[in-house]
């Protein structure tokens, strides 16, 4: 006879996942297994990586006053891993996301059904929904799928369908670096959708994305007023995912999504739209150069084999009605590569390329700063554009995204409304006559067009700016000098001090501290969207949180509190960046590349910990990795000193932290002064001072 526990299967979880459910470290979970005989026994996995029944773990935690905090997305993720042998499960679950969302509150009833009934009801629910998804055939669920079905229903019902879609995508899709395909972050998708809006009049009604991936760009267009959405993606599962998202999130729009390669097999031949948004694959040499050599879309020249992005540009233009706009996210090399200069020159001559915007690196989860191209299909017989707009925001900080996006929009709208009367913004935006762009290189890199020809400021203004910056540099140097004046550094004795130490793992098991580190996930979108995320880059730069929650996407997000010790997970030449969180860090989220150590204040001083944990020798013995080193915080060692003595070290480590901050500030001030003086000299605004000797 099969027991009830087997009739309603539960997901299985690892020890690491149990630690996240209970809000403790993995070492604590190991300690529970060793000390408590009634801790649930493994039900699968291996000796090194055992799996535990999720319901049994929850019951055990509740019995000890520790209610499990498993998010629905975490449970779904565990259920999918349990069925890792079924490579089609995540794909088969996509129609159920749509069906469950449409059931509303009635979906909660499904979770309580026995496995066989749940599988049957799920089949009935998707019978109609599957036909609405591109390339989706009949879907069947079996009793053994019940654990994943139950977890999916809970995730959709409690966290929302978008979270469930993202978890399924982690299993099947993700960013596909091998094909140059990357998801478009929400804030960037919003900027692209807003650039599509005309300076006056209604938002484009019909919008196409020929490489729609998860549908982020079309969803943003719908939010701004698009009423008919057309999408295509060469990965069938991506097309289905996009369709589910749009059918649920853009309920008032007419949604048509197809699966297939837009360049080789356009699903919308002859269809003209009012706007195109696209983040096409980067550097795809297999885009169909030979078979498409005579294609009618190449109005501006045959795209070279290594210039797949220029094929996508012309594909987008071919679908636009006259006067319609396209906004495309492209790698910066498209603006300057030699083989593409003929196509670039023809786009300029026809007035089809209206603007190029350089964005800062890190915006689109890439290490390079991408470009936005704004294109317009020329009107027959209409005048060609005499100028193109160049905006260089590559040196802006992603932390100030709202201001950056507003500045880009203002520049574009000012140019689109009156190109002839557009007033240049020195160092940021400039309208360049097309004739000046048509040289032998046709290099459209914004930095070359904006900075190289920045307006020459009045000499008196430059001299006044120089005096102001030099005064700021003097103040920074004074602060640095003060920070370095801490008195005499005395030797510890004839030999260096020796002390007993314990690892962070040992201290965590003893309850002296708790170690946290985020993974990557998707429930962050529903629960913490808009919250700043502290990244390893922020920590190394001594700055504040600049990460965006919807892009960093940590699993089971850890909220930073004042007094937490923050440690970079990537070692540097002088150890790992570390500091103690203050009130400005509090309420930010932890990025996956940062460790958070929360000490028991009665046993460990935070700055004492930060100083010793980040030390080069300590980090060196706790780092490993083949291609890139990572710090294993559990292996870091901490001296076992009385709290009073810890505080002596603590005050000194705080002082050293201030010294580093003062050095950074002085270095930045010196760079600003040198940059301004050099620019002033070379622009003819300043004369060399008489006091400079050889």
KAKACOR-V761187 format. One record per residue. N is the residue number from 0. RES is the residue in one small letter. PHI is phi in whole degrees, 0 to 359 (none if undefined). OMEGA is omega as a letter, one per 40 degrees, with the letter a starting at -180 (NA if undefined). D_LAST is the distance of its C-alpha to the last C-alpha in whole Angstrom. Layout:
BEGIN
n={N	N}
res={RES	RES}
phi={PHI	PHI}
omega={OMEGA	OMEGA}
d_last={D_LAST	D_LAST}
END
This chain:
BEGIN
n={0	1	2	3	4	5	6	7	8	9	10	11	12	13	14	15	16	17	18	19	20	21	22	23	24	25	26	27	28	29	30	31	32	33	34	35	36	37	38	39	40	41	42	43	44	45	46	47	48	49	50	51	52	53	54	55	56	57	58	59	60	61	62	63	64	65	66	67	68	69	70	71	72	73	74	75	76	77	78	79	80	81	82	83	84	85	86	87	88	89	90	91	92	93	94	95	96	97	98	99	100	101	102	103	104	105	106	107	108	109	110	111	112	113	114	115	116	117	118	119	120	121	122	123	124	125	126	127	128	129	130	131	132	133	134	135	136	137	138	139	140	141	142	143	144	145	146	147	148	149	150	151	152	153	154	155	156	157	158	159	160	161	162	163	164	165	166	167	168	169	170	171	172	173	174	175	176	177	178	179	180	181	182	183	184	185	186	187	188	189	190	191	192	193	194	195	196	197	198	199	200	201	202	203	204	205	206	207	208	209	210	211	212	213	214	215	216	217	218	219	220	221	222	223	224	225	226	227	228	229	230	231	232	233	234	235	236	237	238	239	240	241	242	243	244	245	246	247	248	249	250	251	252	253	254	255	256	257	258	259	260	261	262	263	264	265	266	267	268	269	270	271	272	273	274	275	276	277	278	279	280	281	282	283	284	285	286	287	288	289	290	291	292	293	294	295	296	297	298	299	300	301	302	303	304	305	306	307	308	309	310	311	312	313	314	315	316	317	318	319	320	321	322	323	324	325	326	327	328	329	330	331	332	333	334	335	336	337	338	339	340	341	342	343	344	345	346	347	348	349	350	351	352	353	354	355	356	357	358	359	360	361	362	363	364	365	366	367	368	369	370	371	372	373	374	375	376	377	378	379	380	381	382	383	384	385	386	387	388	389	390	391	392	393	394	395	396	397	398	399	400	401	402	403	404	405	406	407	408	409	410	411	412	413	414	415	416	417	418	419	420	421	422	423	424	425	426	427	428	429	430	431	432	433	434	435	436	437	438	439	440	441	442	443	444	445	446	447	448	449	450	451	452	453	454	455	456	457	458	459	460	461	462	463	464	465	466	467	468	469	470	471	472	473	474	475	476	477	478	479	480	481	482	483	484	485	486	487	488	489	490	491	492	493	494	495	496	497	498	499	500	501	502	503	504	505	506	507	508	509	510	511	512	513	514	515	516	517	518	519	520	521	522	523	524	525	526	527	528	529	530	531	532	533	534	535	536	537	538	539	540	541	542	543	544	545	546	547	548	549	550	551	552	553	554	555	556	557	558	559	560	561	562	563	564	565	566	567	568	569	570	571	572	573	574	575	576	577	578	579	580	581	582	583	584	585	586	587	588	589	590	591	592	593	594	595	596	597	598	599	600	601	602	603	604	605	606	607	608	609	610	611	612	613	614	615	616	617	618	619	620	621	622	623	624	625	626	627	628	629	630	631	632	633	634	635	636	637	638	639	640	641	642	643	644	645	646	647	648	649	650	651	652	653	654	655	656	657	658	659	660	661	662	663	664	665	666	667	668	669	670	671	672	673	674	675	676	677	678	679	680	681	682	683	684	685	686	687	688	689	690	691	692	693}
res={x	x	x	x	x	x	x	x	x	x	x	x	x	x	x	x	x	x	x	x	x	x	x	x	x	x	x	x	x	x	x	x	x	x	x	x	x	x	x	x	x	x	x	x	x	x	x	x	x	x	x	x	x	x	x	x	x	x	x	x	x	x	x	x	x	x	x	x	x	x	x	x	x	x	x	x	x	x	x	x	x	x	x	x	x	x	x	x	x	x	x	x	x	x	x	x	x	x	x	x	x	x	x	x	x	x	x	x	x	x	x	x	x	x	x	x	x	x	x	x	x	x	x	x	x	x	x	x	x	x	x	x	x	x	x	x	x	x	x	x	x	x	x	x	x	x	x	x	x	x	x	x	x	x	x	x	x	x	x	x	x	x	x	x	x	x	x	x	x	x	x	x	x	x	x	x	x	x	x	x	x	x	x	x	x	x	x	x	x	x	x	x	x	x	x	x	x	x	x	x	x	x	x	x	x	x	x	x	x	x	x	x	x	x	x	x	x	x	x	x	x	x	x	x	x	x	x	x	x	x	x	x	x	x	x	x	x	x	x	x	x	x	x	x	x	x	x	x	x	x	x	x	x	x	x	x	x	x	x	x	x	x	x	x	x	x	x	x	x	x	x	x	x	x	x	x	x	x	x	x	x	x	x	x	x	x	x	x	x	x	x	x	x	x	x	x	x	x	x	x	x	x	x	x	x	x	x	x	x	x	x	x	x	x	x	x	x	x	x	x	x	x	x	x	x	x	x	x	x	x	x	x	x	x	x	x	x	x	x	x	x	x	x	x	x	x	x	x	x	x	x	x	x	x	x	x	x	x	x	x	x	x	x	x	x	x	x	x	x	x	x	x	x	x	x	x	x	x	x	x	x	x	x	x	x	x	x	x	x	x	x	x	x	x	x	x	x	x	x	x	x	x	x	x	x	x	x	x	x	x	x	x	x	x	x	x	x	x	x	x	x	x	x	x	x	x	x	x	x	x	x	x	x	x	x	x	x	x	x	x	x	x	x	x	x	x	x	x	x	x	x	x	x	x	x	x	x	x	x	x	x	x	x	x	x	x	x	x	x	x	x	x	x	x	x	x	x	x	x	x	x	x	x	x	x	x	x	x	x	x	x	x	x	x	x	x	x	x	x	x	x	x	x	x	x	x	x	x	x	x	x	x	x	x	x	x	x	x	x	x	x	x	x	x	x	x	x	x	x	x	x	x	x	x	x	x	x	x	x	x	x	x	x	x	x	x	x	x	x	x	x	x	x	x	x	x	x	x	x	x	x	x	x	x	x	x	x	x	x	x	x	x	x	x	x	x	x	x	x	x	x	x	x	x	x	x	x	x	x	x	x	x	x	x	x	x	x	x	x	x	x	x	x	x	x	x	x	x	x	x	x	x	x	x	x	x	x	x	x	x	x	x	x	x	x	x	x	x	x	x	x	x	x	x	x	x	x	x	x	x	x	x	x	x	x	x	x	x	x	x	x	x	x	x	x	x	x	x	x	x	x	x	x	x	x	x	x	x	x	x	x	x	x	x	x	x	x	x	x	x	x	x	x	x	x	x	x	x	x	x	x	x	x	x}
phi={none	270	286	299	299	277	287	247	294	252	292	249	229	273	297	297	290	298	298	289	298	267	73	231	275	295	298	294	297	299	296	299	298	280	265	245	295	271	297	308	283	301	245	178	81	235	296	279	224	288	244	238	291	298	296	294	295	300	297	295	294	298	295	251	71	238	300	295	251	296	285	304	294	296	294	295	299	294	294	292	294	301	255	299	287	259	289	257	299	300	292	292	278	304	298	290	299	296	295	295	298	283	286	66	297	296	295	299	294	297	296	272	282	301	305	297	293	297	298	294	296	295	298	297	294	270	304	271	290	301	291	271	254	295	73	272	268	300	246	234	242	245	304	288	274	300	300	290	299	296	293	294	300	297	296	295	291	262	256	104	295	295	297	298	300	293	294	297	293	303	284	251	236	70	288	248	301	294	253	72	259	226	292	267	301	305	291	286	300	294	298	297	294	288	294	287	289	288	303	223	98	286	291	308	283	250	232	243	232	282	221	281	48	275	86	297	290	292	297	294	298	297	297	265	126	296	252	227	246	239	225	214	213	285	266	306	293	296	299	294	299	297	298	299	300	285	298	270	271	237	299	274	262	273	253	226	236	233	261	146	278	299	286	273	220	299	281	230	296	80	278	253	236	273	203	232	240	202	239	284	301	268	50	264	283	256	279	109	304	291	287	251	302	258	294	291	286	277	297	254	119	290	295	300	304	273	241	300	298	286	291	294	302	287	297	298	298	293	265	276	285	306	87	286	252	233	238	233	263	226	291	297	295	298	285	222	299	303	300	266	294	295	296	300	295	290	298	291	300	279	78	278	264	262	204	231	241	266	255	289	293	90	293	250	58	237	276	252	275	287	247	253	253	254	238	223	284	300	279	303	77	280	289	282	296	271	213	234	268	237	236	248	251	294	262	280	274	300	296	261	301	301	292	298	298	297	293	297	298	297	296	295	294	295	289	296	283	201	297	292	263	294	266	295	251	310	79	229	218	203	270	248	303	302	301	283	267	271	264	290	258	49	278	254	292	305	301	290	270	268	283	295	238	298	299	282	284	299	306	296	292	296	296	293	297	298	299	296	292	294	296	296	296	299	295	295	294	296	295	295	299	296	294	277	269	242	96	280	266	267	292	286	149	292	231	294	296	237	216	288	229	223	283	300	299	295	295	293	296	275	84	283	203	234	254	236	206	280	261	240	197	225	295	304	299	277	256	228	301	94	279	288	240	276	256	298	296	300	295	294	275	70	255	268	296	240	290	254	301	286	254	289	53	282	278	42	309	261	270	288	239	302	99	289	265	252	224	295	277	243	288	245	294	241	103	242	299	211	195	261	295	247	295	286	282	302	81	284	260	268	278	298	263	230	269	239	245	253	278	283	299	276	237	224	274	300	290	300	298	302	295	285	293	271	295	302	297	295	296	300	281	247	251	206	141	274	269	216	280	224	274	268	300	296	270	295	249	233	298	266	239	299	301	299	287	305	291	297	294	303	298	290	296	299	296	295	298	295	296	298	298	293	294	297	297	294	296	294	295	296	295	295	297	298	295	294	296	296	297	296	294	286	272	84	274	235	253	300	290	288	277	276	251	290}
omega={a	a	a	a	i	a	i	a	i	i	i	a	i	i	i	i	i	i	i	i	a	a	i	i	i	i	i	i	i	i	i	a	a	a	a	a	a	i	a	i	i	i	a	a	a	i	i	a	a	i	a	i	a	a	i	i	i	a	a	i	i	a	i	i	i	a	a	a	a	i	i	a	i	i	i	i	i	a	i	i	i	a	a	i	a	a	a	a	a	i	a	a	a	i	a	i	i	a	a	i	a	i	a	a	i	a	a	a	a	a	a	a	i	a	a	a	i	i	a	a	i	i	i	a	a	a	i	a	a	a	a	a	a	i	a	i	i	a	i	i	a	a	a	i	a	a	i	i	a	i	i	a	i	a	i	a	a	a	i	a	a	i	i	i	a	i	i	i	i	a	a	a	a	i	a	a	a	i	i	a	i	i	i	i	a	a	i	i	i	i	a	i	i	i	a	a	i	i	i	i	a	i	i	a	a	a	a	i	a	i	a	i	a	i	a	a	i	i	i	i	i	i	a	i	i	a	i	a	i	a	i	i	a	i	a	a	i	i	i	i	i	a	i	a	a	i	i	a	i	a	a	a	i	a	i	i	a	i	i	i	a	a	a	a	a	a	a	a	i	a	i	a	a	a	i	i	a	i	a	i	i	i	i	a	a	a	i	a	a	a	a	a	a	a	a	a	a	i	a	i	i	i	i	a	a	a	a	a	i	i	i	i	a	i	i	i	a	a	a	i	a	a	i	a	i	i	a	i	a	i	a	a	i	a	a	a	a	a	a	a	i	i	i	a	i	i	i	a	a	a	a	i	a	a	i	a	i	a	i	i	i	a	a	i	i	i	i	i	a	i	i	i	i	a	i	i	a	i	i	i	a	a	i	i	a	a	i	a	i	i	a	i	a	a	i	i	i	a	i	a	a	i	i	a	i	a	i	i	a	i	a	a	i	i	a	a	a	a	a	a	a	i	a	i	a	i	a	a	a	i	a	i	a	a	i	a	a	i	a	a	a	a	a	i	a	a	a	a	a	a	a	a	i	a	i	a	i	a	a	i	i	i	i	i	i	i	a	a	i	i	i	i	i	i	i	i	i	i	i	i	i	a	a	a	a	a	a	i	a	i	a	a	i	i	i	i	i	a	i	a	i	i	i	i	i	a	i	i	a	i	a	i	i	a	i	i	a	i	i	a	a	i	i	a	a	a	a	a	a	i	i	a	i	a	i	i	i	a	a	a	a	a	i	a	i	a	i	a	a	i	a	i	i	i	i	a	i	i	a	i	i	a	i	i	a	a	i	i	a	a	i	a	a	a	i	i	a	i	i	a	i	a	i	i	a	i	i	i	a	i	a	a	i	i	i	i	a	a	i	a	i	a	a	i	a	a	i	i	a	a	a	a	a	a	a	a	i	a	a	a	a	a	i	i	a	a	i	a	i	a	i	a	a	a	i	a	a	i	i	a	i	a	i	a	i	a	i	i	a	a	i	i	i	i	i	i	i	i	i	i	i	i	i	a	i	i	i	i	i	i	i	i	a	i	a	a	i	i	i	i	a	i	i	a	a	i	i	i	a	a	a	a	a	NA}
d_last={96	92	91	90	86	86	88	85	82	79	75	74	71	68	67	64	66	68	65	64	67	68	64	64	62	63	64	66	68	68	69	72	73	74	75	77	80	81	78	78	79	77	79	77	73	72	72	69	68	72	73	75	77	75	78	79	76	76	79	78	75	77	80	77	76	73	74	72	69	69	68	70	67	67	70	70	67	69	73	71	69	73	74	71	74	75	72	74	74	71	72	75	74	73	76	77	74	75	79	78	76	79	81	79	81	84	81	81	85	84	82	85	87	88	86	89	89	86	85	88	87	83	85	87	84	81	84	83	80	79	80	77	75	73	75	76	80	82	81	83	83	84	85	82	80	81	78	76	78	78	75	74	76	75	71	72	75	72	69	69	70	66	65	68	67	63	65	67	64	62	65	65	62	58	55	56	52	54	55	52	54	53	55	53	52	55	52	50	54	54	51	53	56	55	53	56	58	58	56	60	63	65	63	63	67	67	64	63	61	62	60	61	61	62	62	59	58	62	63	60	61	65	63	62	65	66	69	70	67	67	66	66	64	64	65	69	68	65	67	70	67	66	69	70	67	68	72	71	68	69	73	73	71	73	71	72	70	70	69	68	65	64	63	66	68	68	70	70	70	71	70	68	66	64	61	59	57	56	54	55	54	51	50	54	54	58	59	61	59	62	65	63	62	65	64	65	62	59	59	56	56	57	54	53	54	51	50	53	52	52	56	56	54	57	60	59	59	62	64	63	65	63	60	60	57	56	53	52	49	48	45	41	42	45	42	40	42	43	47	47	46	49	51	48	48	51	51	49	51	54	52	53	50	49	46	44	43	40	41	39	40	43	45	47	47	45	41	40	40	43	44	47	48	50	53	56	59	59	62	64	63	61	57	55	52	49	46	45	44	41	40	37	38	36	34	37	38	42	42	42	45	47	44	43	46	47	44	45	48	47	45	48	50	48	48	51	53	51	49	48	47	45	42	39	37	33	32	36	39	39	42	41	43	45	44	40	41	43	41	41	40	41	39	40	38	37	34	33	35	34	30	29	31	31	31	29	29	29	25	26	28	25	23	26	26	22	23	26	24	21	24	26	23	23	27	26	24	27	29	28	27	31	32	31	32	36	36	37	37	40	42	45	46	47	47	46	49	51	53	56	55	57	56	55	58	60	59	60	64	64	63	60	58	59	56	56	54	55	56	56	59	60	62	59	60	63	62	58	57	54	53	50	49	46	45	43	40	40	40	37	35	37	38	42	44	44	46	49	53	54	52	51	55	55	59	61	58	56	56	53	54	52	51	51	49	47	46	44	46	43	41	37	35	36	39	41	40	42	43	46	47	47	49	47	48	51	54	51	52	51	50	51	48	48	50	51	53	55	56	59	57	60	59	55	52	50	47	48	49	46	43	45	46	43	42	40	43	46	45	44	48	49	47	49	49	49	46	45	45	47	48	51	51	55	53	51	52	52	52	56	55	57	56	54	52	51	50	48	46	46	44	41	41	41	38	36	37	36	32	32	33	30	28	29	29	25	24	26	24	21	22	23	20	18	21	21	18	17	21	20	17	19	23	21	22	19	16	12	12	11	10	7	4	0}
END
